[in-house]
Amino acid sequence: MNDVKIYVALTSDCRTQTLKMLEPLKGLPVGVKIGLELFVKEGPSIVKDIQKAGFPVFLDLKFHDIPYTVAGAVRAACLLEPDVINIHASGGRVMMEAAAAAVTGKTKIIAVTVLTSMDETDLKLLGSEFNPLEAVASLALAAKESGIHGVVCSPLEAATVREITGEDFMIITPGVRPAGAEVGDQKRVKTPAEAIRAGATALVVGRPITGADHPAEAARAILQEIEEALAI
């Protein structure tokens, strides 16, 4: 199981600005989430640059295509040796099974259930009669049965996912905001302590750290909150 408790979500699409942003965080037990914007702009080399700086990498590209294509993308991503990569669970069981079979090396693969920017209205637009909790639970169970190592879900669904998937299953939760912080475009949020107590393995935290006047202090405060939650 991955020991990283926080993945810092990068908000810059510029290599120089990104590496400068990470400088104060060196030495802290945090990983880095590289999303589509930065990866498309800078290419695979940005993964190596961040790894050389000492940070575990969560490569957040959310593959979603036919099984053959996703399996190929997963194999290619694993060559970069990220700690975590992800796909969309909504691609279906066959796609998830193909992705799980394509994983190599140390990389863990997780499946995105329902984006934290979505709510019941958005699900209905897609033709689903499930509410977010029901949709996440169904997709998480399918992911586990397909050989996927874990899921991405909001902290509101983490307890249910933990209950139905057991202890040896990764749950990474975005939509985490310290008390009093702005929620931005997230619709289903909790504090770091609430997310950990609900069963999250690791948290994705962006602007509360990258937008802070003192990013290292902000990260330390969240890490302390996590440790206190785990001690209860």
Residue pairs with C-beta under 8 A, 6 or more apart in sequence:
1 168
1 170
1 201
2 56
2 83
2 84
2 108
2 170
2 201
2 202
3 29
4 29
4 30
4 31
4 56
4 83
4 202
5 29
5 30
5 196
5 202
5 203
5 223
5 226
6 29
6 30
6 31
6 202
6 203
6 204
6 205
6 209
6 219
6 222
6 223
6 226
7 30
7 31
7 32
7 33
7 58
7 84
7 172
7 202
7 203
7 204
7 205
8 22
8 25
8 30
8 31
8 32
8 33
8 205
8 206
8 209
8 210
8 219
9 33
9 35
9 60
9 174
9 204
9 205
9 206
9 207
9 210
10 18
10 21
10 32
10 33
10 34
10 35
10 38
10 206
10 210
11 21
11 206
11 207
11 210
11 211
12 18
12 21
12 38
12 210
13 37
13 38
13 41
13 42
14 41
14 42
15 42
15 46
15 49
18 38
18 42
18 46
18 50
19 49
19 50
19 53
21 210
21 215
22 32
22 50
22 53
22 55
24 214
24 215
24 216
25 55
25 209
25 215
25 216
25 219
26 53
26 54
27 54
28 216
28 219
28 220
28 223
29 223
30 55
30 219
30 223
31 55
31 56
31 57
31 58
31 83
31 84
31 202
32 50
32 55
32 56
32 57
32 58
33 57
33 58
33 60
33 204
33 206
34 46
34 47
34 50
34 57
34 58
34 59
34 60
34 82
35 60
35 61
36 60
36 61
36 62
38 46
39 46
39 47
39 59
39 61
44 80
47 57
47 59
47 80
47 82
48 80
50 57
51 57
51 81
56 83
57 80
57 82
57 83
57 84
58 82
58 83
58 84
58 85
58 86
58 172
58 204
59 77
59 80
59 82
59 84
59 85
59 86
60 86
61 73
61 77
61 85
61 86
62 86
62 87
62 88
62 112
63 70
63 73
63 74
63 77
63 85
63 86
63 87
63 88
63 91
63 99
64 70
64 87
64 88
64 90
64 91
64 95
65 73
65 91
65 95
66 95
67 91
67 94
67 95
67 97
67 98
67 99
68 98
70 87
70 91
70 95
70 98
70 99
70 102
71 98
71 99
71 101
71 102
72 102
74 85
74 87
74 99
74 102
74 103
74 109
75 102
75 104
77 85
77 107
78 85
78 102
78 103
78 104
78 105
78 107
79 104
81 105
81 106
81 107
82 107
83 106
83 107
83 108
84 107
84 108
84 109
84 110
84 170
84 172
85 103
85 107
85 108
85 109
85 110
86 109
86 110
86 111
86 112
86 152
87 95
87 96
87 99
87 109
87 110
87 111
87 112
87 148
88 111
88 112
89 96
89 111
89 112
89 113
89 139
89 140
89 142
89 143
89 148
89 151
90 112
90 139
93 142
93 145
93 146
96 111
96 142
96 143
96 146
96 147
96 148
97 146
97 147
99 109
99 148
100 109
100 146
100 147
100 148
100 149
101 147
103 109
108 149
108 150
108 170
109 148
109 149
110 143
110 148
110 149
110 150
110 151
110 152
110 170
110 172
111 139
111 140
111 143
111 146
111 148
111 150
111 151
111 152
112 151
112 152
113 135
113 136
113 139
113 140
113 143
113 151
113 152
113 153
113 157
113 161
114 123
114 132
114 135
114 136
114 139
114 153
114 154
114 157
116 154
116 174
116 175
116 186
116 187
116 188
116 189
117 185
117 186
117 187
118 132
118 187
119 132
119 187
119 188
120 131
120 132
123 130
123 131
123 132
123 135
128 135
130 138
132 154
132 156
132 157
132 188
133 156
133 157
133 160
136 151
136 153
136 154
136 157
136 160
136 161
137 157
137 160
137 161
137 164
139 151
140 151
140 153
140 157
140 161
140 164
140 165
141 164
141 165
143 150
143 151
144 165
144 169
149 169
149 170
150 169
150 170
150 171
150 172
150 201
151 161
151 165
151 169
151 170
151 171
151 172
152 172
152 173
152 174
152 204
153 161
153 171
153 173
154 173
154 174
154 175
154 186
154 188
154 189
154 190
155 173
155 175
155 176
155 188
155 189
155 190
155 194
155 195
155 198
155 200
156 175
156 188
156 189
156 190
156 198
157 188
158 171
158 173
158 195
158 198
158 199
158 200
159 198
159 199
161 169
161 171
161 199
162 169
162 171
162 198
162 199
163 199
165 171
170 201
170 202
171 199
171 200
171 201
171 202
172 200
172 201
172 202
172 203
172 204
173 190
173 195
173 200
173 202
173 203
173 204
174 186
174 203
174 204
175 186
175 187
175 188
175 189
175 190
176 189
176 190
176 191
176 192
176 195
176 203
176 204
176 205
177 183
177 186
177 189
177 190
177 191
177 208
178 191
178 192
178 208
178 221
178 222
178 225
179 191
181 207
181 208
182 207
183 189
184 207
190 198
191 225
192 203
192 205
192 222
192 225
192 226
192 229
193 225
193 226
193 228
193 229
194 229
195 203
196 203
196 226
196 229
196 230
197 229
197 232
203 222
203 226
205 219
205 222
208 218
208 222
209 215
209 218
209 219
209 222
212 218
